[in-house]
């Protein structure tokens, strides 16, 4: 991420990147934990674990 961490710009960039990569609308992706941390936990409405693995590879 190259977005600055001010005013939530970096979080918005993470959400946009994940949504675009997975082919989901941005409204389906949200940060569930880690708003102010470098480590984030995301929730993606309608995504199965296989969808995440297909987009980003195995954990």
C-alpha positions as MATLAB code, in Angstrom:
seq = 'XXXXXXXXXXXXXXXXXXXXXXXXXXXXXXXXXXXXXXXXXXXXXXXXXXXXXXXXXXX';
ca = [
       0.000    0.000    0.000;
       1.257    3.406   -0.848;
      -1.682    5.332    0.594;
      -1.000    7.430    3.667;
      -2.387    6.214    6.966;
      -4.146    9.507    7.589;
      -7.916    9.914    7.627;
      -8.441    6.208    6.840;
      -7.012    6.510    3.321;
      -4.844    3.412    3.727;
      -7.774    1.371    5.065;
      -9.935    2.494    2.159;
      -7.157    1.492   -0.241;
      -6.942   -1.986    1.332;
     -10.705   -2.447    1.015;
     -10.659   -1.279   -2.605;
      -7.727   -3.550   -3.499;
      -9.293   -6.639   -1.938;
     -12.672   -5.940   -3.528;
     -11.129   -5.397   -6.968;
      -8.899   -8.480   -6.711;
     -11.774  -10.717   -5.643;
     -14.343   -9.210   -8.007;
     -16.653   -8.101   -5.189;
     -18.184   -4.657   -4.667;
     -16.368   -2.477   -2.143;
     -19.513   -2.474   -0.027;
     -19.024   -6.229    0.555;
     -15.575   -5.756    2.096;
     -14.972   -4.256    5.524;
     -12.229   -4.190    8.122;
     -13.462   -6.236   11.078;
     -10.377   -5.696   13.234;
      -7.167   -3.716   13.006;
      -8.424   -0.282   11.968;
      -5.289    1.327   13.416;
      -2.921   -1.629   13.032;
      -0.790   -2.854   10.153;
      -2.418   -6.264   10.632;
      -6.057   -6.342    9.555;
      -8.887   -8.860    9.678;
     -11.381   -8.450    6.858;
     -14.955   -9.620    6.439;
     -16.169  -10.160    2.885;
     -19.891  -10.703    2.388;
     -20.625  -13.647    0.126;
     -17.037  -14.909   -0.026;
     -16.194  -18.535    0.651;
     -12.723  -19.579    1.818;
     -12.128  -20.998   -1.669;
     -12.785  -17.535   -3.170;
     -10.101  -16.008   -0.957;
      -7.625  -18.787   -1.748;
      -8.280  -18.446   -5.481;
      -7.654  -14.672   -5.354;
      -4.660  -14.625   -2.991;
      -3.313  -18.174   -2.863;
      -3.235  -20.579    0.077;
      -2.575  -19.217    3.552;
];
